Amino acid sequence: MERGTLKNIATFCRITPQHLSDVLGRRKKPSARLAVTLEEYTSVSRMLWVWGSREELREALENAYDNEGDGVQELSQ
């Protein structure tokens, strides 16, 4: 993924980059609401955000961003 992508995801979801890092590292599980918001922005299934392994989640994110060029949605302002 491009540099800064994770920061954009965290900003869209209104969480800190550290919290997103903890979710990606499986140190924390996202709430149901956060999982839906993450799915909305990344197009990665909310089930994967909650129950997937770190490797599955990273692979799905990389595929989502590779398949759609420079990312999924633009940050809405």
N, C-alpha and C positions, 0 to 999 in steps of 0.2 A: 504494500500500500504506500501511497505517497506520504511524504513527510507532512505532518500536521493533520492528517485525516482523523486520527483518534481524538485529537483536540476538537475538531469540528463535530464529531459525533457526540462527545461529552457536552459541548456547548448546546447543541440542538436538544439534548435530553435534559439539560439543566442540572447536570451533575459535574463533579470535579473530574479532571483527567485522572486523578489518583483513584477515585471510586471506579471509573471505567477500567482502569488497569487491574484493580482488584477483582472485578467481574471477569475480565478476560483471563486472569491468572487463576480463576476459580477459588480465590480466597474468600470471596463473597458471592452470594447468589442475588440476582436482581429481584426486586419486588415484581409482582404481576404487572403493575402499571408501568414500571421501567422496562420490563421485557416487551410490552406492547409498543412502547415508544421506540425502543431499539429496533424492533422489527419494522416499524413504520419508516425509519430513516435508512436502515441498511438492507432491507428485504431478506434478512436472515430470520428464519422461523423463531418465534418466541419460545417454542418448546426447546429449541437448540440453545437459546440464551439461558434457559433455566436448567436444563438437564444434560446438555451436551458436554463432552470433555473439552479440555483446553485446545487440543489438537483439532477436533471437529469444528470448533467455533472459529479458530484461526483460518482453517481451510475454507470454510463457508464465507468468511469475510473477504478473503483474498479472491475467491471465485466471483463473488458478487461485485467486487470492484474491478476485477479484470474483465468480466463479461460486459460491463456497462461503461467501459472507457475510463473516464476520470472520476468516477464515483457514482453514487446513486442519485440522491436528490441534492439540489442546492440548498444551502442553509436559508430557511425562510426568515425574512426580517420584517 
